[in-house]
């Protein structure tokens, strides 16, 4: 197993971990964190798989760099919406569906 | 019960995913050769920068647009009318932050300049600038931003506007963002300089607009 595949496998584990967190955790702040763990897993898979014979492929690396910045923006937006929800309702969890 | 179900589901998913990763890719497309063969025409010497700003410049244009959109949505959501509490100012921390800020700005400029031939570039430089602003805010030297003034709005959008102007200006070449090889390096530097300033302001804004205390409303 090369180091690239090790990175990719770790990424797969992180992705699954984050996915379970997004589904299970109701607290919005922790759910946003779980979502970020998922994103980091996806980035690790991309960077790891692109590292064939230890010569990196610049295209996935550029893609991951773009992805990180977009993830930061999405996280900030999610945090802002969570704060708004907290200010309006005092809750940090989304209301459950009654149906 | 639900925990167990989701947990085991995620575990199975992880195992399947790793199994798929271990399969050798059947004749994957090797983009390294394509990138390497076009480096001479890209205007920069570092392959990642060449991909970001030249070969896939479209992605980067949309990326700064996404960041701008996030800030606009946060501002449109309405900021809570909160008072900025003066923090307990620690003089040692403050003088340290004062000392650290000028080198951080120099590092940002270096990263921007280094992006042409080694790891670095507008995004790293912008992140360092934003970190300097956050550091100043956390030590109580820079108050959180209450309302974005006109100059701040222009600063945040400048990177996107410069990029868009360069992109549309190059439409005469036949396609969006097709740099003429002779001027590519200069144009990329111009775009990256604009991106650095805007990214620093946007990333700092994401923190400083949100760091106001809504707890004092009632």
Interface residues (C-beta under 8 A of the other chain):
Chain A: X1 X5 X8 X9 X12 X13 X15 X16 X17 X19 X20 X23 X24 X45 X49 X52 X55 X57 X58 X59 X61 X62 X63 X65 X66 X69 X70 X72 X73 X74 X76 X77 X79 X80 X81 X83 X84 X86 X87
Chain B: X2 X3 X6 X7 X9 X10 X11 X13 X14 X17 X18 X21 X22 X25 X30 X31 X32 X35 X47 X48 X50 X51 X52 X55 X56 X59 X60 X63 X66 X67 X69 X70 X73 X74 X77 X78 X80 X123 X199 X203 X206 X207 X209 X210 X214 X217
